[in-house]
Amino acid sequence: MKRSTPLFFLSFIVLTYALGPGASYPGAEETICWFTGDPGSIHFPEACDKTPPVILGVEAPETVTYGNLTEINARVIDETGIGSVHAEVGGRFIPMIDIQRNGSYVGYWSPNLSPGNYTITIVAVDRCGNGAKDDNQTVAVFDPWDLNFNRIEDSLECLGPDELRVIVIHDKNVTLEEEVLGRFRVELGILSGFSVVIPGDRLDDLARLKGVEGIYRDQKLQILGDLGNGYIPHEDPRMRVPNATGNGVTVAVLDTGIDPRHRSLDDMDDDLSTNDPKIVAFKDFVNGRSEAYDDHGHGTHCAGLIAGTDGGVAPGARLVVVKVMDDKGACYLSDALKALEWCTEEQDELGIDVISFSVGGEAPRDGRSLLDRTCDRIVDDGMVVCVAAGNSGPASRSIVIPGSAEKVITVGAVDAGGQIYRRSSRGPASDGRIKPDLVAVGVDVGSARAGTLHGRSTMDGTSMAAPQVAGAIAVLLEKEPDFSPADVKRALLRSADDLGVFGPDNTYGWGELNLSRSLEMTEDPAVKGPIVSNVRLAGAGTSPGDRMIIEADVFGDVCGAEVLVMGPEKEIRIPMCDIDHDGTYIAKWETEFWVPGDYSLRVVARDGFGDAATCSVPFNLV
């Protein structure tokens, strides 16, 4: 069976749940009633017996890995007919359907839950409203990097007494014993953890400390560009935007530093008689120096593509330069985390709007990394994060961290003719999301050369593509300063020149950067994020055991919606469907095993660009 088959069934399941009992039988009277506007005949049949369904043979894996599609099965029997069956795991609602129409119900879910043990509850309700549940099955959700669930990344085990650089994630109640801690400990407040150098044979002692949640390799990161043989972004007609230079926007460049003497980067206008520096702040996490410098050259090249007065995409933008990569173009993960944390701390003081990060892991890795999580958190704080996809192609699933992060803008590379750069990393992400998000020219790209006053050099790689997108973001924000990171991502992706197969794909993403069209699209009121309004309950009944139909009006650019039901004892997320594409999203809430009390119904609608809209209403179950 093809990998996409369960996803098809999942869509079919959600549709069936929105339609209600009988929807899985084409031509059935109940389905006709729904479309003729009489949902009551489906969801509230007259009670005819008091015998609940019988749930038999619940089957599910005992262990699952974060993000992997998982199947849950149950046999359900009832003489009057089954109204609905669903599973609940970790506050997630998983619709189940009798695909073969023989009483065997199946549901699919992707366990995007924190590592831990969870109860699988099967809830079945017959056509007369009698409910039954089975909660005898449990499942352990594993971190894909810690499959034996001992809070130590698997690659770190059995390495002997040699010292290792690791990152320790902990909760606020951690108890740290100095005798089991190593050397060079550095706090990582952005993730509630620290990095440390410790002998490998002491990791078990560290993992057993109260409050420690996980120990991970402090892996090496590297720049994602190579010297090449000269595409100049400013000469591309798609990048020419009259009267827009990124003025008033600040871009933080996390790289090898910058050469402040280069005439393309020393000030805003190349006029030596004026005092208007382009570099407004410099932070050195490698050697602790206070004056800007670049002992490698990669950072100067990238900064020139962003804001160089000679060919940069946004020559009017200001630069905050963060040296995190050493003279060999490498750093540790913990160094990158500290640099990102510094950006969040200085965001308001320095006015940082965009982060350009042409750095990635040495090789692709499955699962959501610490760096991915941090970058997504920074986007939530209001900064746009633009990262390189990696130079690990042409294989699929070759995106390097943090390019697999959901909310960042991940950039692949093409040549000047629009052909994919052979080494440009491809998607999808480990959970099936399309990556990269878009592409830009990254082959034979000319920019400022460190150690010279006017010199240029050319380089290849996704490192060269990402800063051009960062510069484009600065120009976009100059025109639309109130744009959120999701607004920026939507405008760039929807305006990209489609390449490869029709529509978004895992080679070119949404297509090649087209800044001119992005600016035009900002004036189109039809391209907006989700809007949620008028959350309401349809049908009669407000007591436990009544079937509640939750409706909401949802409009705009929407790729999915759910309702979060929050009550006195528990909460659950229920997917919603717009059956007839009229903007009314519907979910069914089986209240058979919920207690009376005050509830909140919060509808959340999301688009594919990181934006979300919510609307909540109170509700009393009596």
C-alpha positions as CSV (number, residue, x, y, z in Angstrom):
1,M,0.0,0.0,0.0
2,K,1.3,3.5,-0.9
3,R,2.3,5.8,2.0
4,S,-0.4,8.3,1.1
5,T,-3.2,5.8,1.5
6,P,-3.7,6.3,5.3
7,L,-3.9,10.1,4.7
8,F,-6.7,9.5,2.2
9,F,-8.6,7.4,4.8
10,L,-8.0,10.1,7.4
11,S,-9.6,12.8,5.2
12,F,-12.4,10.4,4.6
13,I,-12.8,9.7,8.3
14,V,-13.0,13.4,9.2
15,L,-15.6,14.0,6.4
16,T,-17.7,11.1,7.7
17,Y,-17.6,12.5,11.2
18,A,-18.7,15.8,10.1
19,L,-21.6,14.3,8.2
20,G,-22.6,12.1,11.1
21,P,-23.9,8.5,11.2
22,G,-24.8,7.0,7.9
23,A,-22.5,9.2,5.9
24,S,-20.3,6.3,5.0
25,Y,-23.2,4.7,3.0
26,P,-23.7,6.6,-0.2
27,G,-27.3,7.1,-1.0
28,A,-28.5,6.5,2.5
29,E,-31.4,8.6,3.7
30,E,-29.4,10.1,6.5
31,T,-26.9,11.7,4.1
32,I,-29.8,13.1,2.0
33,C,-31.2,14.7,5.1
34,W,-27.9,16.4,5.8
35,F,-27.8,18.1,2.5
36,T,-31.4,19.1,2.6
37,G,-30.8,21.0,5.8
38,D,-32.2,18.5,8.3
39,P,-29.2,17.5,10.4
40,G,-31.5,16.7,13.4
41,S,-32.6,13.4,11.8
42,I,-28.9,12.3,11.7
43,H,-27.5,13.4,15.1
44,F,-30.5,13.1,17.4
45,P,-32.5,10.0,16.6
46,E,-35.3,9.0,19.0
47,A,-34.1,6.8,21.8
48,C,-35.0,3.2,21.2
49,D,-33.0,1.1,23.7
50,K,-30.7,1.5,26.7
51,T,-28.0,-1.0,25.8
52,P,-24.6,0.5,25.1
53,P,-22.3,-0.8,22.3
54,V,-19.7,-3.5,23.0
55,I,-16.1,-2.6,22.3
56,L,-13.8,-5.6,21.6
57,G,-10.2,-6.2,20.4
58,V,-8.7,-2.8,20.7
59,E,-5.4,-2.9,18.8
60,A,-2.7,-0.2,18.7
61,P,1.1,-0.2,18.8
62,E,2.6,-0.3,22.3
63,T,5.2,2.2,21.2
64,V,5.2,4.9,18.6
65,T,7.7,7.5,17.4
66,Y,6.9,11.2,17.4
67,G,5.4,12.2,14.0
68,N,5.0,8.8,12.5
69,L,1.5,7.9,11.2
70,T,-0.1,5.3,13.5
71,E,-3.1,3.0,13.2
72,I,-5.7,2.3,15.9
73,N,-8.2,-0.6,15.5
74,A,-11.3,-1.7,17.5
75,R,-14.2,-4.1,17.0
76,V,-17.5,-2.4,17.9
77,I,-20.9,-4.2,18.0
78,D,-24.4,-2.9,18.7
79,E,-27.8,-4.3,17.5
80,T,-29.3,-0.9,16.8
81,G,-26.4,0.3,14.8
82,I,-23.3,2.5,15.6
83,G,-23.6,6.2,15.6
84,S,-19.9,7.1,16.0
85,V,-16.6,5.7,17.2
86,H,-13.5,7.7,18.1
87,A,-10.3,7.4,20.0
88,E,-8.8,9.9,22.5
89,V,-5.1,10.0,23.0
90,G,-3.3,12.8,24.9
91,G,-6.2,15.3,24.3
92,R,-6.4,14.5,20.6
93,F,-9.6,13.4,19.0
94,I,-9.1,10.6,16.4
95,P,-12.1,9.7,14.3
96,M,-12.6,6.0,13.5
97,I,-14.5,4.5,10.6
98,D,-15.8,1.1,9.6
99,I,-14.1,1.0,6.3
100,Q,-15.1,-2.6,5.5
101,R,-18.6,-2.2,7.0
102,N,-18.1,-5.3,9.2
103,G,-17.8,-3.6,12.6
104,S,-14.0,-3.2,12.5
105,Y,-13.2,0.5,13.1
106,V,-9.9,2.1,12.2
107,G,-8.4,5.5,12.9
108,Y,-5.1,7.1,12.0
109,W,-3.2,9.7,14.0
110,S,0.2,11.3,13.9
111,P,1.5,11.3,17.5
112,N,2.8,14.9,17.8
113,L,2.9,14.6,21.6
114,S,5.7,15.1,24.1
115,P,7.5,11.8,24.9
116,G,5.7,9.8,27.5
117,N,3.0,7.2,28.3
118,Y,-0.6,7.9,27.2
119,T,-3.9,6.1,27.6
120,I,-5.9,5.2,24.5
121,T,-9.6,5.6,25.1
122,I,-12.1,4.3,22.6
123,V,-15.6,5.9,22.8
124,A,-18.5,4.3,20.9
125,V,-22.0,5.7,20.8
126,D,-24.9,3.9,19.2
127,R,-27.8,5.4,17.1
128,C,-29.9,5.8,20.3
129,G,-27.2,7.8,22.2
130,N,-26.0,5.0,24.4
131,G,-22.2,5.2,25.0
132,A,-19.4,2.8,25.9
133,K,-15.7,3.3,26.4
134,D,-12.6,1.2,26.7
135,D,-9.4,2.7,28.2
136,N,-7.4,-0.4,28.8
137,Q,-4.8,0.3,26.1
138,T,-1.7,2.5,26.6
139,V,0.9,3.8,24.2
140,A,4.4,5.1,24.7
141,V,5.4,8.0,22.5
142,F,9.2,8.1,21.9
143,D,11.5,10.8,21.0
144,P,12.9,9.7,17.6
145,W,16.4,10.3,18.9
146,D,15.7,8.4,22.2
147,L,14.0,5.2,21.2
148,N,14.8,3.4,24.4
149,F,13.1,6.1,26.5
150,N,16.0,6.7,28.9
151,R,16.3,10.4,28.3
152,I,19.7,10.1,26.5
153,E,20.0,10.5,22.7
154,D,20.7,7.0,21.3
155,S,23.9,8.1,19.5
156,L,25.4,9.1,22.8
157,E,25.1,5.7,24.5
158,C,28.0,3.2,25.0
159,L,30.7,5.7,24.0
160,G,32.9,5.1,27.0
161,P,34.6,7.6,29.3
162,D,35.7,10.1,26.6
163,E,34.3,13.6,27.1
164,L,31.3,14.8,25.1
165,R,29.6,18.1,24.4
166,V,25.9,17.6,25.2
167,I,22.8,19.7,25.8
168,V,20.6,19.0,28.8
169,I,17.0,20.0,28.7
170,H,15.2,20.1,32.1
171,D,12.1,21.4,33.8
172,K,12.0,24.3,36.4
173,N,12.3,21.8,39.3
174,V,15.5,20.2,38.2
175,T,17.9,19.2,41.0
176,L,21.5,19.5,39.9
177,E,24.3,17.6,41.7
178,E,27.7,19.1,41.1
179,E,29.4,15.8,41.3
180,V,27.7,14.5,38.1
181,L,28.0,17.7,36.1
182,G,30.8,18.3,33.7
183,R,32.9,21.2,32.6
184,F,32.2,24.4,30.7
185,R,28.6,24.6,31.6
186,V,26.6,27.3,29.7
187,E,23.0,28.1,30.4
188,L,20.5,28.0,27.6
189,G,17.5,29.9,28.9
190,I,15.6,29.9,25.6
191,L,15.1,26.1,26.0
192,S,15.3,25.7,29.7
193,G,18.6,23.8,29.6
194,F,22.3,24.1,29.5
195,S,25.3,22.8,27.5
196,V,28.1,21.0,29.2
197,V,31.2,18.8,28.5
198,I,31.0,15.5,30.4
199,P,32.5,12.0,30.2
200,G,30.2,9.7,28.3
201,D,30.1,7.1,31.1
202,R,28.4,9.7,33.4
203,L,25.4,10.4,31.2
204,D,23.3,7.8,33.0
205,D,23.9,9.6,36.3
206,L,23.0,12.9,34.7
207,A,19.8,11.5,33.1
208,R,18.6,10.2,36.5
209,L,18.6,13.6,38.1
210,K,15.2,14.8,39.1
211,G,13.8,17.2,36.4
212,V,16.1,16.2,33.6
213,E,14.0,15.7,30.4
214,G,16.5,14.8,27.8
215,I,20.2,14.8,26.9
216,Y,21.2,15.5,23.3
217,R,24.4,15.7,21.3
218,D,25.7,19.2,21.0
219,Q,26.2,18.6,17.3
220,K,28.4,20.6,14.9
221,L,26.7,23.1,12.5
222,Q,28.4,24.4,9.4
223,I,28.0,27.1,6.7
224,L,26.1,26.1,3.7
225,G,28.0,27.8,0.9
226,D,31.1,26.9,-1.2
227,L,33.4,29.0,-3.3
228,G,32.2,29.0,-6.9
229,N,33.4,30.6,-10.2
230,G,28.3,36.0,-11.3
231,Y,24.7,36.3,-10.7
232,I,24.0,39.7,-9.1
233,P,20.5,39.8,-7.5
234,H,20.1,43.5,-8.1
235,E,20.3,42.9,-11.9
236,D,17.4,40.4,-11.8
237,P,14.2,42.2,-13.0
238,R,12.1,40.2,-10.4
239,M,14.2,41.8,-7.7
240,R,14.0,45.4,-8.9
241,V,11.6,47.4,-6.8
242,P,11.5,51.2,-7.4
243,N,11.6,53.3,-4.2
244,A,12.0,50.3,-1.9
245,T,15.3,49.4,-0.3
246,G,14.4,47.9,3.1
247,N,14.8,51.3,4.8
248,G,13.9,51.2,8.5
249,V,14.2,47.4,8.7
250,T,16.9,45.5,10.7
251,V,18.3,42.1,9.7
252,A,20.4,40.0,12.1
253,V,23.0,38.0,10.2
254,L,24.1,34.9,12.2
255,D,27.3,33.8,10.4
256,T,31.1,34.1,10.4
257,G,31.0,37.9,11.0
258,I,31.4,40.8,8.6
259,D,34.2,42.9,7.2
260,P,33.1,46.5,8.1
261,R,35.7,48.1,5.8
262,H,34.2,46.8,2.6
263,R,32.7,49.8,0.8
264,S,29.4,47.9,0.2
265,L,28.9,47.4,3.9
266,D,30.6,50.2,5.8
267,D,27.7,52.7,5.6
268,M,24.2,53.2,4.1
269,D,25.1,55.3,1.0
270,D,28.8,54.7,0.1
271,D,29.5,58.4,0.9
272,L,32.6,58.5,3.0
273,S,31.7,62.0,4.2
274,T,28.5,60.9,6.0
275,N,28.3,59.1,9.3
276,D,25.5,56.5,8.7
277,P,26.9,53.0,9.5
278,K,25.0,50.0,8.1
279,I,26.2,47.8,10.9
280,V,24.3,48.9,14.0
281,A,25.5,46.2,16.4
282,F,28.0,43.4,16.5
283,K,28.2,40.4,18.9
284,D,31.0,37.9,18.9
285,F,30.2,34.4,20.4
286,V,33.5,32.9,19.1
287,N,36.3,35.2,20.3
288,G,34.5,37.8,22.4
289,R,35.8,40.8,20.3
290,S,33.9,44.0,20.3
291,E,34.7,45.3,16.8
292,A,33.2,43.7,13.7
293,Y,35.4,41.3,11.7
294,D,35.2,38.3,9.5
295,D,38.0,35.7,9.6
296,H,36.3,33.4,7.0
297,G,34.4,35.4,4.4
298,H,31.1,33.6,4.3
299,G,29.3,36.1,6.5
300,T,30.5,39.1,4.5
301,H,29.3,37.5,1.3
302,C,25.9,36.8,2.8
303,A,25.6,40.3,4.3
304,G,26.4,41.8,0.9
305,L,23.5,39.9,-0.7
306,I,21.1,41.1,2.0
307,A,22.0,44.8,2.3
308,G,25.2,45.6,0.3
309,T,25.0,49.0,-1.4
310,D,26.5,47.4,-4.4
311,G,24.0,44.7,-5.5
312,G,22.2,43.9,-2.2
313,V,18.5,43.2,-2.3
314,A,17.8,45.6,0.5
315,P,20.6,48.2,0.5
316,G,18.7,50.4,2.9
317,A,18.4,47.8,5.6
318,R,20.4,47.9,8.8
319,L,22.5,45.0,9.9
320,V,23.0,43.4,13.3
321,V,26.0,41.0,12.9
322,V,26.3,38.0,15.2
323,K,29.5,36.1,14.8
324,V,28.7,32.5,15.8
325,M,30.7,30.5,13.2
326,D,34.5,30.2,13.6
327,D,37.3,30.7,11.1
328,K,36.5,27.3,9.6
329,G,32.8,28.1,9.2
330,A,31.6,25.9,12.0
331,C,30.0,26.1,15.5
332,Y,28.2,23.9,18.0
333,L,24.5,23.7,18.3
334,S,24.7,25.3,21.8
335,D,26.5,28.3,20.3
336,A,23.7,28.8,17.8
337,L,21.1,28.5,20.6
338,K,22.9,31.2,22.6
339,A,23.1,33.4,19.6
340,L,19.4,33.1,18.9
341,E,18.7,33.7,22.5
342,W,20.7,36.9,22.4
343,C,18.7,38.0,19.4
344,T,15.4,37.6,21.3
345,E,16.9,39.5,24.3
346,E,18.0,42.4,22.0
347,Q,15.0,42.3,19.7
348,D,13.3,45.4,21.1
349,E,16.5,47.4,21.8
350,L,18.0,46.8,18.3
351,G,14.7,46.6,16.4
352,I,15.5,43.2,14.9
353,D,12.9,42.2,12.3
354,V,14.5,39.4,10.4
355,I,17.1,36.7,11.1
356,S,19.2,35.3,8.3
357,F,20.8,32.0,9.1
358,S,22.7,30.3,6.4
359,V,23.9,27.5,8.7
360,G,22.8,23.9,9.2
361,G,23.5,20.5,10.6
362,E,26.2,18.3,9.2
363,A,23.6,15.8,7.9
364,P,19.8,15.5,7.8
365,R,18.1,14.1,10.9
366,D,14.6,12.8,11.5
367,G,12.4,14.4,14.1
368,R,12.0,18.0,15.4
369,S,15.4,19.2,16.7
370,L,16.2,21.6,19.5
371,L,17.2,24.1,16.9
372,D,14.0,23.7,15.0
373,R,12.0,24.3,18.2
374,T,14.0,27.4,19.1
375,C,13.6,28.9,15.6
376,D,9.8,28.3,15.7
377,R,9.7,30.0,19.1
378,I,11.5,33.0,17.8
379,V,9.0,33.3,14.9
380,D,6.3,33.3,17.6
381,D,8.1,36.2,19.2
382,G,7.6,38.2,16.0
383,M,10.8,37.9,14.1
384,V,10.9,36.3,10.6
385,V,13.6,33.6,10.5
386,C,15.0,32.8,7.0
387,V,17.3,29.7,6.8
388,A,19.1,27.7,4.2
389,A,17.7,24.3,3.2
390,G,21.1,22.6,3.1
391,N,23.5,21.2,0.6
392,S,22.8,17.5,1.1
393,G,20.8,16.9,-2.1
394,P,19.7,15.5,-4.4
395,A,18.2,12.8,-2.1
396,S,14.8,13.3,-0.7
397,R,14.4,14.0,3.0
398,S,17.7,15.8,3.0
399,I,16.7,19.1,4.6
400,V,19.2,19.9,7.4
401,I,18.3,21.6,10.7
402,P,16.9,24.2,11.2
403,G,15.4,24.0,7.7
404,S,12.8,21.5,8.8
405,A,11.3,23.9,11.4
406,E,7.7,24.6,10.6
407,K,7.5,28.4,10.9
408,V,10.8,29.4,9.4
409,I,11.2,30.3,5.7
410,T,13.4,27.5,4.3
411,V,15.2,28.4,1.1
412,G,16.6,26.0,-1.6
413,A,18.9,27.0,-4.5
414,V,18.5,27.1,-8.3
415,D,20.8,28.4,-11.0
416,A,20.1,31.6,-12.9
417,G,18.1,29.5,-15.4
418,G,15.7,28.2,-12.8
419,Q,17.2,24.7,-12.6
420,I,17.6,23.1,-9.2
421,Y,21.1,23.2,-7.8
422,R,22.2,19.6,-7.6
423,R,23.2,19.7,-4.0
424,S,20.2,21.7,-2.8
425,S,18.4,19.7,-0.1
426,R,15.0,18.3,-0.8
427,G,12.0,17.5,1.4
428,P,9.7,16.5,2.8
429,A,10.2,17.1,6.5
430,S,10.0,14.1,8.8
431,D,6.3,14.6,9.4
432,G,5.5,15.0,5.6
433,R,5.4,18.8,5.4
434,I,6.6,20.3,2.1
435,K,10.1,21.7,2.4
436,P,11.9,23.8,1.2
437,D,9.4,26.7,1.2
438,L,10.8,28.4,-1.9
439,V,14.1,28.7,-3.9
440,A,16.3,31.6,-5.0
441,V,19.5,31.7,-7.1
442,G,22.3,30.1,-5.3
443,V,24.8,29.1,-8.1
444,D,27.7,31.4,-9.1
445,V,26.4,34.2,-7.0
446,G,28.6,37.3,-6.7
447,S,28.8,39.5,-3.6
448,A,31.2,41.3,-1.3
449,R,34.6,39.7,-0.6
450,A,36.1,40.0,2.8
451,G,39.5,41.6,3.1
452,T,39.0,44.0,0.2
453,L,37.5,47.4,-0.2
454,H,35.5,46.9,-3.4
455,G,36.2,43.2,-4.3
456,R,33.7,40.6,-5.1
457,S,33.7,36.8,-5.1
458,T,31.3,34.2,-6.2
459,M,29.9,31.3,-4.1
460,D,27.5,28.4,-4.6
461,G,25.0,26.9,-2.2
462,T,21.7,27.4,-0.3
463,S,23.7,29.8,1.9
464,M,23.6,32.3,-1.0
465,A,19.9,31.8,-1.7
466,A,18.7,32.4,1.9
467,P,20.2,35.9,2.4
468,Q,18.5,37.1,-0.8
469,V,15.2,36.0,0.6
470,A,16.1,37.8,3.9
471,G,16.7,41.0,1.9
472,A,13.4,40.6,0.1
473,I,11.7,40.3,3.5
474,A,13.3,43.6,4.5
475,V,11.9,45.3,1.4
476,L,8.5,43.7,2.0
477,L,8.5,44.9,5.7
478,E,9.4,48.4,4.6
479,K,6.2,48.6,2.6
480,E,4.1,46.6,5.1
481,P,5.6,47.2,8.6
482,D,2.7,45.6,10.4
483,F,3.0,42.3,8.6
484,S,3.4,39.3,10.9
485,P,5.9,36.5,10.1
486,A,3.0,34.5,8.7
487,D,1.9,37.4,6.5
488,V,5.5,37.7,5.1
489,K,5.7,34.0,4.4
490,R,2.3,33.9,2.7
491,A,3.2,36.9,0.4
492,L,6.5,35.4,-0.6
493,L,5.3,31.8,-1.2
494,R,2.1,32.7,-3.0
495,S,3.9,35.1,-5.3
496,A,6.8,32.7,-6.2
497,D,7.3,31.6,-9.8
498,D,6.2,28.0,-9.9
499,L,8.9,25.6,-11.1
500,G,9.0,21.8,-11.5
501,V,5.7,20.0,-11.2
502,F,2.6,22.1,-10.9
503,G,2.0,23.4,-7.4
504,P,4.2,23.2,-4.3
505,D,6.7,20.3,-4.3
506,N,9.6,19.1,-2.2
507,T,12.3,20.2,-4.7
508,Y,11.3,23.9,-5.4
509,G,8.8,24.4,-2.7
510,W,6.3,27.0,-3.8
511,G,8.7,28.2,-6.5
512,E,11.4,30.8,-7.1
513,L,11.5,34.2,-5.3
514,N,9.8,37.0,-7.1
515,L,10.0,40.1,-5.0
516,S,8.2,42.4,-7.4
517,R,5.1,40.2,-7.4
518,S,5.2,39.8,-3.6
519,L,4.8,43.6,-3.3
520,E,1.9,43.6,-5.7
521,M,0.3,40.8,-3.8
522,T,0.3,42.8,-0.5
523,E,-2.4,45.0,-2.1
524,D,-4.7,42.1,-2.8
525,P,-7.3,41.9,0.0
526,A,-8.2,38.3,-1.0
527,V,-4.9,37.0,0.2
528,K,-5.4,37.1,4.0
529,G,-5.0,34.8,6.9
530,P,-7.8,32.9,8.6
531,I,-10.8,34.6,10.2
532,V,-13.0,32.8,12.7
533,S,-16.3,34.1,14.0
534,N,-19.7,33.0,15.3
535,V,-18.8,29.8,17.2
536,R,-22.1,28.1,18.1
537,L,-23.9,24.9,19.0
538,A,-26.4,23.4,16.6
539,G,-29.2,21.1,17.7
540,A,-30.8,20.6,21.0
541,G,-29.5,19.3,24.3
542,T,-27.0,20.6,26.9
543,S,-26.5,17.5,29.1
544,P,-23.8,14.8,29.2
545,G,-24.7,12.2,26.7
546,D,-26.2,14.7,24.2
547,R,-24.5,14.9,20.9
548,M,-23.2,18.4,20.3
549,I,-22.6,19.8,16.8
550,I,-20.1,22.7,17.0
551,E,-20.2,25.1,14.1
552,A,-18.1,28.2,13.3
553,D,-17.8,30.6,10.4
554,V,-14.2,30.4,9.0
555,F,-12.9,32.4,6.1
556,G,-9.7,33.4,4.4
557,D,-6.7,31.3,3.6
558,V,-7.4,28.1,5.6
559,C,-5.8,24.7,5.5
560,G,-7.3,23.2,8.6
561,A,-9.5,23.9,11.7
562,E,-10.2,22.3,15.0
563,V,-12.2,23.0,18.1
564,L,-10.5,22.8,21.5
565,V,-13.1,21.7,24.2
566,M,-11.8,22.7,27.6
567,G,-13.7,21.4,30.7
568,P,-13.3,20.9,34.4
569,E,-11.6,17.5,34.1
570,K,-10.0,17.3,30.7
571,E,-9.8,18.9,27.2
572,I,-9.7,17.5,23.7
573,R,-9.0,18.8,20.2
574,I,-11.6,17.8,17.6
575,P,-11.0,18.3,13.8
576,M,-13.5,20.4,11.9
577,C,-14.7,20.1,8.3
578,D,-16.3,22.5,5.8
579,I,-18.4,19.9,4.0
580,D,-20.0,22.0,1.3
581,H,-17.3,24.7,1.1
582,D,-19.6,27.5,2.3
583,G,-17.3,28.7,5.2
584,T,-19.2,26.8,7.9
585,Y,-16.9,24.4,9.7
586,I,-18.4,21.6,11.7
587,A,-17.3,19.2,14.4
588,K,-19.2,16.6,16.5
589,W,-18.5,16.3,20.2
590,E,-19.7,13.2,21.9
591,T,-20.4,14.2,25.6
592,E,-21.3,10.8,26.9
593,F,-18.4,10.6,29.3
594,W,-18.0,14.3,30.2
595,V,-19.0,15.8,33.5
596,P,-21.4,18.7,34.0
597,G,-19.7,22.1,34.5
598,D,-18.4,25.2,32.8
599,Y,-16.7,24.7,29.4
600,S,-14.9,26.8,26.8
601,L,-15.2,26.0,23.1
602,R,-12.2,27.5,21.2
603,V,-12.1,27.2,17.4
604,V,-8.7,27.5,15.9
605,A,-8.2,27.8,12.1
606,R,-4.7,27.6,10.5
607,D,-3.2,28.4,7.2
608,G,-0.1,26.8,5.6
609,F,2.1,29.7,6.5
610,G,2.2,29.7,10.3
611,D,-0.9,32.0,10.8
612,A,-3.8,31.1,13.1
613,A,-7.1,32.7,14.2
614,T,-9.2,31.8,17.2
615,C,-12.6,32.5,18.6
616,S,-14.0,31.2,21.9
617,V,-17.4,30.9,23.5
618,P,-18.4,29.7,27.0
619,F,-20.7,26.8,27.4
620,N,-22.3,25.0,30.4
621,L,-22.9,21.3,30.4
622,V,-25.7,20.6,33.0
